[in-house]
Amino acid sequence: MLRRSARMSQLSAELRQFLAPTDGDDEPVSASHSHGIWGPGIRLMRNLRFVLKAALICSMFVIPMVWLTWSYLSNISTQIDFSAKERVGVQYNRTLLPVLAAAQELRHATASGEAQDTPKSALKAAQDKLATVDAELGATLGVSKAYASAGTAFAALAQSGADTAFKSQTDYVAALQSLLAQATDASNLTLDPDIDSYYLMDAVYFRLPDISENTAKLAALGQAVMKAGTATPAQLRSMVELAALARFQLVNMQDGLAKAQAYNPTLAARLQAAEALETSTALVGTASKVLIEAQDFSPASQAALAGAASKASQAQYALTDRVTVALDDLLAVRLGGMQNQRIETSIVLAVGLLLALYLFYSFFLVTRGGLLLISKHLDEMSTGDLRHRPRKPWGSDEPAKVITDLRKAYDSLHILIRKVRHSARALHSAAAEISAASTDLGARTESSASALEAQASTMHGISTMVSSTAERAAMAAAFAEENHQVAAKGSSVFAQVVGTMRDIHTSSSKINDIISVIDGIAFQTNILALNAAVEAARAGESGRGFAVVASEVRLLAQRSATAAKEIKALITASVERVDSGTRLVEGAGQTMTDVVANAQQINAFLGEIATAARVQANSVNEVGNSIQELDQNTQQNAALVEETNAAAGALTAQADALQDEIANFKVG
């Protein structure tokens, strides 16, 4: 009982602990303690709501992507602007080169003494076009100062005399070359990144103008020397320098164009540079041979030099146009490619960014929706509302798996609450039954204690009576011994009576036999009398007396037979009575024998009873002692029953509390 009370107390403590609210003030474990370098990030994420987490992660992707996109677009826009400005420079230089060519033609006409009206008109028209283009593009290229210098040099041409015309024209050509170089530099052409377009730029804006200028100077100086018919050492030195410089520039230009054509093989057919440069090489060769080596100033030499100069000049102008067109086409292709690349890349980036934002926002909606659904059901479960089972999620992502696990937890909790509710009801009923049973047991225990006290006194009286019974059993055993001896004597007398009855039975049997013989004789006599009557009837009158005698004999025989039958009947009845008496006597004798045996057994039994009575008296004493101990235990049980009743009351109260807690859960 003490162990049971202890178990009840332990159960009560466990139930109180189960019903007690959980402690929500536990200190959380540090994130860095278990996650190492990921701890700060985990700590940050655990302190942010999902919306802020999504916004933070999205910004971490979007900001670098936007910056990289802006950087790329800025870079490609810079390159596009760079190449577009190159095309501006090509457009400006395309107008400037005819001015330079016209100035060189005017100078050639001046040096050769030819008419200057046509070259001047061509120069004036080209200069006007340049002025128009400069007004449109000069500010973009930043060549206003160089253009002003060229304009000043052009104005000086009209004021120069015959002796200073060649120098003024040369100064004007130099100003135009300076303007060409500055326009080329300002338009980024000198920084061109591609091999083919760079060497085309180098050829058309640096090498070819220098070659044209040097060959033109060489031709003009040669024609002047031929007109004079002699060459001064200074003129010879100048012609040698111009020829050497032209050869050097031709070699460099050929090398540059070879590199461009090797990089872009399609340029060879478009440019046809070898034939054009061959005329310049021929001009330098003719001038060197005629003017420097042979110093042949004859009219034929003059005509040969003039023809070579004209061919070289035309080939140079044509090559300039072809190279300029090829350069502008390359720049246009590159510019179009970069513009298309910018558009394509912008579209890809925009589509990719929009798709990423769309997918991320979809991920945000799915995850946030799953979390809100989980939070909603967990909140309902926390308030005990289990009436709304989570719907089966569609999809197989992590929130769907969590919702599936939540459904399993909901089902398990739903079943558990039903079982706990049923168990609480059963516990309440059992507690009530235990309480009622404990009360009833207490009453019965008190009644049992009272009954045990009465039984103890009764057992004391029984002990006294058992002792008296033992003494009387001993006396009965003595009386039984005397009865045994008397029964033995009666048994011997009955044995003698049985013998006498058997003798009477034997005699009766013999009388019966004799009667049977007499009956047989009477029967035979009757037969003989009947036969005699028959014979007397046959004898007639003579046999009447014999018939009378036979009739009398027959009557006697019949009377003897009747008497014999009556005697036989009496003897038979007597024999039957004797048999019955014999049987009765034998039964009485057997009964007396049994009485003797029973008396002997009774004697033995009474002896055993006497012994058992003594043992029983001792046992009754022990039972009395046991009843006293049982009475003491009953008193203790009564106290334990009171404790059990109190525990049952506490269990009932706890069952009520458990039912109240379970009642908060709504399971539908």
C-alpha positions in Angstrom: 0.0 0.0 0.0 2.9 2.3 0.8 4.4 1.6 -2.7 1.0 2.3 -4.3 0.8 5.6 -2.5 4.3 6.5 -3.7 3.3 5.6 -7.3 0.2 7.8 -7.0 2.3 10.7 -5.8 4.8 10.2 -8.6 2.0 10.0 -11.2 0.5 13.2 -9.8 3.9 15.0 -10.1 4.4 13.8 -13.6 0.8 14.9 -14.5 1.4 18.3 -13.0 4.6 18.6 -15.0 2.8 17.6 -18.2 0.0 20.1 -17.6 2.5 22.9 -16.6 3.3 25.5 -19.3 6.7 25.3 -21.0 9.4 27.7 -20.0 9.8 30.2 -22.8 12.7 32.2 -21.3 15.5 29.8 -22.1 18.5 31.5 -23.5 19.0 30.7 -27.2 22.2 29.0 -28.2 24.7 31.3 -30.0 24.7 30.8 -33.7 28.5 31.2 -34.0 28.9 28.6 -31.3 27.7 25.8 -33.6 28.1 27.3 -37.1 31.5 28.8 -37.2 32.1 31.5 -39.8 28.4 31.2 -40.9 27.3 32.3 -37.4 27.0 36.1 -38.1 25.0 35.4 -41.3 22.8 32.9 -39.5 22.3 35.3 -36.6 21.4 38.1 -39.0 18.9 35.9 -40.9 17.3 34.7 -37.7 16.6 38.3 -36.6 15.0 39.3 -39.9 11.5 38.6 -41.2 11.2 36.6 -44.4 10.3 39.7 -46.4 13.4 41.5 -45.3 15.5 38.3 -45.9 14.1 38.2 -49.4 14.7 41.9 -50.0 18.3 41.6 -48.7 19.1 38.6 -50.8 17.5 40.1 -53.8 19.4 43.4 -53.4 22.7 41.4 -53.0 22.0 40.0 -56.4 20.4 42.9 -58.1 22.8 45.6 -57.0 25.9 43.9 -58.4 24.0 42.9 -61.5 22.8 46.4 -62.0 26.3 47.8 -61.4 27.8 45.3 -63.8 25.1 46.0 -66.4 25.7 49.7 -66.0 29.4 49.2 -66.2 29.1 47.1 -69.3 26.7 49.4 -71.0 28.8 52.4 -70.1 31.9 50.6 -71.5 30.1 49.5 -74.7 28.6 53.0 -75.0 32.1 54.5 -74.6 33.4 52.2 -77.3 30.4 53.0 -79.5 31.0 56.7 -79.0 34.7 56.1 -79.5 34.1 54.4 -82.9 31.4 56.9 -83.8 33.9 59.7 -83.2 36.3 57.9 -85.4 33.7 58.0 -88.2 33.3 61.7 -87.5 37.1 62.0 -88.0 36.9 60.0 -91.2 34.1 62.2 -92.5 36.1 65.3 -91.6 39.3 64.0 -93.1 37.5 62.8 -96.2 36.7 66.5 -96.9 40.1 67.6 -95.8 42.1 65.3 -98.0 40.8 66.8 -101.3 41.8 70.2 -100.0 45.3 68.9 -99.4 45.4 67.3 -102.8 44.2 70.5 -104.5 46.9 72.5 -102.6 49.5 70.1 -103.7 48.2 70.4 -107.3 48.4 74.2 -107.1 51.9 74.0 -105.8 52.8 71.6 -108.6 51.3 73.9 -111.2 53.3 76.8 -109.7 56.5 74.9 -109.7 56.1 73.7 -113.3 54.9 77.0 -114.5 51.5 75.7 -115.6 48.3 77.6 -115.5 47.0 78.0 -112.0 43.3 79.0 -112.6 42.0 75.5 -112.5 43.9 74.3 -109.4 42.9 77.5 -107.6 39.2 77.0 -108.5 39.4 73.4 -107.3 41.2 74.5 -104.1 38.6 77.2 -103.5 35.7 74.7 -103.9 37.4 72.1 -101.7 38.1 74.8 -99.1 34.5 75.9 -99.1 33.3 72.3 -98.5 35.9 72.0 -95.7 34.5 75.2 -94.1 31.0 73.7 -94.2 32.1 70.4 -92.6 34.2 72.2 -90.1 31.3 74.3 -89.0 29.4 71.0 -88.4 32.1 68.8 -87.0 34.9 71.1 -85.9 33.6 71.7 -82.4 33.1 68.0 -81.9 36.7 67.3 -82.9 38.2 70.3 -81.2 40.2 71.4 -84.3 39.2 75.1 -84.3 42.7 76.4 -83.7 44.3 74.1 -86.3 41.5 75.0 -88.8 42.1 78.7 -88.1 45.8 78.3 -88.8 45.0 76.6 -92.1 42.6 79.4 -92.9 45.2 82.0 -92.2 47.7 80.1 -94.5 45.0 79.8 -97.2 44.4 83.6 -97.0 48.1 84.2 -97.3 48.1 82.4 -100.7 46.2 85.3 -102.3 48.7 87.9 -101.0 51.9 85.9 -102.0 53.9 87.0 -105.0 55.5 84.8 -107.6 58.7 84.4 -105.7 56.9 83.5 -102.4 54.0 81.5 -103.9 55.7 78.1 -103.6 56.7 78.8 -100.0 53.2 80.0 -99.1 51.7 77.0 -100.8 54.0 74.7 -98.9 53.1 76.4 -95.7 49.5 75.9 -96.5 50.0 72.2 -97.2 51.9 71.9 -93.9 49.0 73.6 -92.1 46.5 71.2 -93.8 48.7 68.3 -92.7 48.8 69.6 -89.2 45.0 69.9 -89.3 44.7 66.4 -90.6 46.9 65.0 -87.8 45.0 66.9 -85.2 41.6 65.8 -86.6 42.9 62.2 -86.7 44.1 62.4 -83.1 41.0 64.2 -81.8 38.7 61.7 -83.5 40.4 58.7 -81.7 41.6 57.3 -85.0 45.2 57.1 -83.8 43.9 54.9 -80.9 41.9 52.5 -83.1 41.9 49.0 -81.4 41.7 46.8 -84.5 44.7 45.9 -86.5 43.1 46.3 -90.0 41.4 49.6 -89.3 44.5 50.9 -87.4 46.9 50.3 -90.3 44.4 51.7 -92.8 44.2 54.8 -90.7 48.0 55.0 -90.4 48.3 54.5 -94.1 45.7 57.1 -95.3 46.2 59.8 -92.7 49.9 59.6 -91.9 51.9 57.5 -94.4 50.2 58.3 -97.6 50.0 62.1 -97.0 53.7 62.2 -96.2 54.4 60.1 -99.3 52.3 62.4 -101.4 53.9 65.5 -99.9 57.5 64.2 -100.3 57.0 62.8 -103.8 55.2 66.1 -104.8 58.1 68.1 -103.4 60.6 65.9 -105.2 58.7 66.3 -108.5 58.3 70.0 -108.0 62.0 70.5 -107.1 63.1 68.3 -110.0 61.0 70.4 -112.5 62.4 73.6 -111.1 66.0 72.2 -111.4 65.3 71.1 -115.0 63.9 74.5 -115.9 67.1 76.1 -114.5 69.3 73.5 -116.3 71.5 73.1 -113.2 71.2 71.9 -109.7 72.8 73.5 -106.7 74.3 71.3 -104.0 71.5 72.3 -101.6 68.9 71.2 -104.2 70.7 67.9 -104.8 70.9 67.3 -101.1 67.2 68.1 -100.7 66.3 65.8 -103.6 68.4 63.0 -102.1 66.7 63.5 -98.7 63.2 63.6 -100.2 63.9 60.4 -102.3 65.3 58.5 -99.3 62.4 59.7 -97.1 59.8 58.7 -99.7 61.4 55.3 -100.0 61.3 54.8 -96.3 57.7 55.9 -96.0 56.7 53.6 -98.9 58.3 50.6 -97.2 56.6 51.4 -93.9 53.3 51.9 -95.6 53.6 48.6 -97.5 54.5 46.9 -94.2 51.4 48.4 -92.5 49.1 47.5 -95.3 50.5 44.0 -95.4 49.6 43.6 -91.7 46.1 44.9 -92.3 45.6 42.6 -95.3 47.0 39.6 -93.3 44.5 40.3 -90.5 41.7 41.0 -93.0 42.4 39.3 -96.4 39.4 40.9 -98.1 41.3 44.3 -98.0 43.8 43.2 -100.7 41.2 43.1 -103.5 39.5 46.3 -102.3 42.6 48.5 -101.8 44.9 47.4 -104.7 47.6 49.2 -102.9 50.6 47.5 -104.5 49.8 49.0 -108.0 49.2 52.4 -106.5 52.4 52.4 -104.5 54.3 51.1 -107.5 53.7 54.4 -109.3 55.1 56.3 -106.3 58.1 54.0 -106.3 58.5 54.6 -110.0 58.4 58.4 -109.5 61.1 58.2 -106.8 63.2 56.0 -109.1 62.8 58.3 -112.1 63.7 61.3 -110.0 66.8 59.7 -108.5 68.0 58.4 -111.9 67.4 61.6 -113.9 68.1 64.3 -111.3 70.5 62.8 -108.9 72.5 60.2 -110.8 72.5 61.3 -114.4 71.5 64.9 -113.9 69.8 64.8 -117.2 67.8 67.9 -117.6 66.7 67.3 -121.2 63.1 67.8 -122.3 62.6 64.1 -122.5 63.6 63.7 -119.0 61.4 66.6 -118.0 58.4 64.8 -119.8 59.3 61.5 -118.1 59.4 63.1 -114.7 56.2 65.0 -115.2 54.4 61.9 -116.5 55.6 59.8 -113.5 54.6 62.6 -111.1 51.1 62.8 -112.6 50.6 59.0 -112.5 51.9 58.8 -108.9 49.6 61.7 -107.8 46.5 60.2 -109.4 47.3 56.7 -108.0 47.8 58.3 -104.6 44.5 60.2 -104.7 42.7 57.0 -105.9 44.3 54.9 -103.2 43.4 57.5 -100.6 39.8 57.3 -101.6 39.8 53.5 -101.6 41.5 53.3 -98.2 39.2 56.0 -96.8 36.1 54.1 -97.9 37.5 50.7 -96.6 38.4 52.4 -93.3 34.9 53.9 -93.0 33.3 50.6 -93.8 35.3 48.8 -91.2 34.4 51.4 -88.6 30.7 51.2 -89.7 30.8 47.4 -89.4 32.4 47.6 -86.0 30.1 50.4 -84.8 27.0 48.4 -86.0 28.3 45.3 -84.4 28.9 47.0 -81.1 25.4 48.7 -81.3 23.8 45.3 -82.1 25.8 43.7 -79.3 24.7 46.4 -76.9 21.1 45.9 -77.9 21.4 42.1 -77.7 23.2 42.2 -74.4 20.7 44.7 -73.0 17.8 42.5 -74.1 19.5 39.4 -72.6 20.3 41.3 -69.4 16.8 42.8 -69.2 15.1 39.5 -70.0 17.4 37.7 -67.6 17.0 40.2 -64.8 13.2 40.3 -65.3 13.1 36.5 -65.4 15.3 36.3 -62.3 13.0 38.9 -60.6 9.9 37.0 -61.8 11.3 33.6 -60.5 12.6 35.1 -57.3 9.3 36.8 -56.7 7.5 33.5 -57.4 9.9 31.9 -55.0 9.1 34.6 -52.5 5.3 34.1 -53.0 5.6 30.3 -52.7 7.9 30.3 -49.7 6.0 33.2 -48.0 2.7 31.5 -48.7 3.9 28.2 -47.4 5.3 29.9 -44.3 2.1 31.8 -43.7 0.0 28.7 -44.1 2.3 26.8 -41.7 2.2 29.7 -39.3 -1.6 29.8 -39.6 -2.1 26.2 -38.8 0.6 26.2 -36.1 -1.2 29.2 -34.5 -4.5 27.3 -34.7 -2.8 24.2 -33.2 -1.3 26.4 -30.4 -4.8 27.6 -29.5 -6.1 24.0 -29.6 -8.1 24.4 -32.8 -7.6 21.2 -34.7 -10.8 21.5 -36.9 -9.0 22.6 -40.0 -6.7 20.0 -41.4 -4.0 21.4 -43.7 -4.8 20.9 -47.3 -2.6 18.6 -49.4 0.0 20.8 -51.0 0.7 20.8 -54.7 4.3 20.7 -55.7 7.3 19.0 -54.2 9.4 21.9 -52.8 10.6 22.3 -49.2 7.5 24.3 -48.1 5.3 21.5 -49.6 7.3 18.9 -47.8 7.0 20.9 -44.5 3.2 21.2 -45.1 3.1 17.4 -45.7 5.0 16.8 -42.5 2.6 19.3 -40.8 -0.3 17.2 -42.1 1.3 14.1 -40.5 1.9 16.0 -37.3 -1.7 17.3 -37.4 -3.0 13.8 -37.9 -0.9 12.4 -35.1 -1.8 15.2 -32.8 -5.5 14.9 -33.7 -5.4 11.2 -32.9 -3.4 11.9 -29.8 -5.8 14.5 -28.6 -8.7 12.2 -29.2 -6.9 9.4 -27.3 -5.9 11.7 -24.5 -9.5 13.1 -24.3 -10.8 9.5 -24.2 -8.1 8.6 -21.7 -8.9 11.7 -19.6 -12.6 10.8 -19.5 -11.6 7.2 -18.6 -9.2 8.6 -16.1 -11.9 10.8 -14.6 -14.3 7.9 -14.5 -11.6 5.6 -13.0 -10.7 8.3 -10.5 -14.3 8.7 -9.5 -14.7 4.9 -9.3 -11.5 4.7 -7.3 -12.7 7.4 -5.0 -16.1 5.7 -4.5 -14.4 2.3 -4.1 -11.9 3.8 -1.6 -14.8 5.3 0.4 -16.6 1.9 0.2 -13.4 0.1 1.1 -12.9 2.4 4.0 -16.4 1.7 5.3 -15.9 -2.0 4.7 -12.5 -1.9 6.3 -14.0 -0.3 9.4 -16.7 -3.0 9.4 -14.1 -5.7 8.9 -12.2 -4.3 11.8 -15.3 -4.5 14.0 -16.1 -8.0 12.7 -12.5 -9.1 13.4 -12.8 -7.9 17.0 -16.1 -9.9 17.3 -14.4 -12.9 15.6 -11.5 -12.7 18.0 -13.8 -13.0 21.0 -15.8 -15.7 19.2 -12.6 -17.6 18.4 -11.8 -17.5 22.1 -15.1 -19.1 22.9 -14.6 -21.6 20.0 -11.2 -22.5 21.5 -12.9 -23.3 24.8 -15.6 -25.3 23.1 -13.1 -27.2 21.0 -11.2 -28.1 24.2 -14.4 -29.4 25.8 -15.2 -31.2 22.5 -11.9 -32.9 22.6 -12.6 -34.2 26.1 -16.0 -35.4 25.1 -14.6 -37.0 22.0 -12.3 -39.0 24.3 -15.3 -40.1 26.4 -17.2 -41.0 23.2 -14.3 -43.1 22.1 -14.5 -45.1 25.4 -18.3 -45.6 24.9 -17.7 -46.7 21.3 -15.2 -49.3 22.6 -17.9 -50.8 24.9 -20.5 -50.7 22.0 -18.0 -52.5 19.9 -17.7 -55.3 22.4 -21.6 -55.6 22.8 -22.0 -55.6 19.0 -19.4 -58.4 18.8 -21.5 -60.5 21.2 -24.7 -59.7 19.3 -22.9 -60.7 16.1 -22.1 -64.2 17.5 -25.7 -64.7 18.6 -27.0 -63.7 15.2 -24.5 -66.1 13.6 -26.1 -69.0 15.6 -29.6 -67.9 14.6 -28.5 -67.8 11.0 -27.3 -71.4 11.3 -30.6 -72.5 12.8 -32.6 -70.8 10.0 -30.4 -72.5 7.5 -31.2 -75.9 9.1 -34.9 -75.1 9.0 -34.6 -74.1 5.4 -32.9 -77.5 4.6 -35.7 -79.4 6.4 -38.4 -77.4 4.6 -36.7 -78.3 1.4 -36.8 -82.0 2.2 -40.6 -81.8 3.1 -41.2 -80.1 -0.1 -39.6 -83.0 -1.9 -41.7 -85.5 0.0 -44.9 -83.6 -0.9 -43.8 -83.7 -4.5 -43.5 -87.5 -4.3 -47.0 -87.7 -2.7 -48.4 -85.4 -5.4 -46.8 -87.7 -8.0 -48.3 -90.8 -6.4 -51.8 -89.1 -6.3 -51.4 -88.3 -10.0 -50.5 -91.8 -10.9 -53.3 -93.2 -8.8 -55.7 -90.9 -10.6 -54.4 -92.2 -13.8 -54.8 -95.8 -12.7 -58.3 -95.1 -11.4 -59.2 -93.6 -14.7 -57.8 -96.6 -16.5 -59.7 -98.9 -14.2 -62.9 -97.0 -14.9 -62.3 -97.3 -18.5 -61.8 -101.1 -18.2 -64.9 -101.4 -16.0 -66.9 -99.6 -18.6 -65.7 -102.1 -21.1 -66.6 -105.0 -18.8 -70.2 -103.8 -18.6 -72.3 -105.1 -15.7 -69.6 -107.3 -14.5 -67.3 -104.4 -14.0 -69.7 -102.0 -12.2 -68.4 -102.8 -8.8 -64.9 -102.4 -10.0 -66.0 -99.1 -11.6 -67.4 -97.9 -8.3 -64.2 -98.9 -6.6 -62.2 -97.2 -9.3 -64.4 -94.1 -9.0 -63.8 -94.0 -5.2 -60.1 -94.5 -5.7 -60.1 -91.8 -8.2 -61.9 -89.5 -5.8 -59.4 -90.4 -3.1 -56.6 -89.8 -5.5 -58.0 -86.4 -6.4 -58.5 -85.5 -2.8 -55.0 -86.7 -2.1 -53.7 -84.7 -4.9 -55.7 -81.7 -3.7 -54.4 -82.1 -0.2 -50.9 -82.7 -1.5 -51.2 -79.4 -3.4 -52.5 -77.6 -0.4 -49.7 -79.0 1.8 -47.2 -78.2 -1.0 -48.5 -74.7 -1.1 -48.3 -74.4 2.7 -44.8 -76.0 2.7 -43.8 -73.8 -0.2 -45.1 -70.7 1.6 -43.3 -71.9 4.8 -40.1 -72.5 2.8 -40.4 -69.0 1.3 -41.0 -67.6 4.8 -38.1 -69.6 6.1 -36.0 -68.3 3.1 -37.1 -64.8 3.8 -36.4 -65.2 7.5 -33.0 -66.8 6.7 -32.2 -63.9 4.5 -33.4 -61.4 7.1 -31.4 -63.2 9.7 -28.4 -63.3 7.4 -28.9 -59.6 6.7 -29.2 -59.0 10.4 -26.1 -61.0 11.0 -24.3 -59.0 8.2 -25.7 -55.9 9.8 -24.4 -56.9 13.1 -21.0 -57.6 11.5 -21.2 -54.2 9.8 -22.2 -52.7 13.2 -19.2 -54.3 14.7 -17.0 -53.0 11.9 -18.6 -49.6 12.1 -18.2 -49.6 15.9 -14.6 -50.4 15.4 -14.3 -47.6 12.8 -16.2 -45.3 15.0 -13.9 -46.1 17.8 -10.9 -45.3 15.5 -12.6 -42.2 14.2 -13.5 -41.0 17.6 -9.9 -41.5 18.6 -8.8 -39.5 15.6 -11.4 -36.9 16.3 -10.1 -36.6 19.9 -6.6 -36.2 18.5 -7.9 -33.8 15.8 -9.8 -31.9 18.4 -6.7 -31.4 20.4 -4.8 -30.3 17.3 -7.8 -28.1 16.4 -7.7 -26.5 19.8 -4.1 -25.6 19.2 -5.0 -24.3 15.7 -7.9 -22.3 17.0 -5.5 -20.7 19.5 -3.2 -19.9 16.5 -6.1 -18.6 14.5 -7.1 -16.4 17.4 -3.6 -14.9 17.4 -3.7 -14.5 13.6 -7.1 -12.8 13.9 -5.6 -10.4 16.4 -2.7 -9.7 14.0 -5.3 -9.4 11.1 -7.2 -6.9 13.3 -4.0 -4.8 13.7 -3.4 -5.0 9.9 -7.0 -4.0 9.3 -6.5 -1.0 11.4 -3.4 -0.1 9.3 -5.4 -0.8 6.1 -8.1 1.6 7.3 -5.4 4.3 7.6 -4.1 3.5 4.1 -7.6 3.5 2.7 -8.0 7.0 4.0 -4.7 8.0 2.2 -5.9 6.2 -0.9 -9.2 8.1 -0.7 -7.3 11.4 -0.5 -5.0 10.4 -3.4 -8.1 9.4 -5.4 -9.6 12.8 -4.7 -6.4 14.4 -5.9 -6.4 12.2 -9.0 -10.0 13.2 -9.7 -9.1 16.9 -9.4 -6.1 16.3 -11.8 -8.3 14.4 -14.2 -10.7 17.4 -14.1 -7.8 19.7 -14.8 -6.7 17.4 -17.7 -10.2 17.4 -19.1 -10.3 21.2 -18.8 -7.0 21.4 -20.7 -8.1 18.9 -23.3 -11.4 20.8 -23.7 -9.4 23.7 -25.1 -8.6 21.5 -28.2 -11.3 21.6 -30.8 -11.1 18.5 -33.0 -14.3 18.8 -34.8 
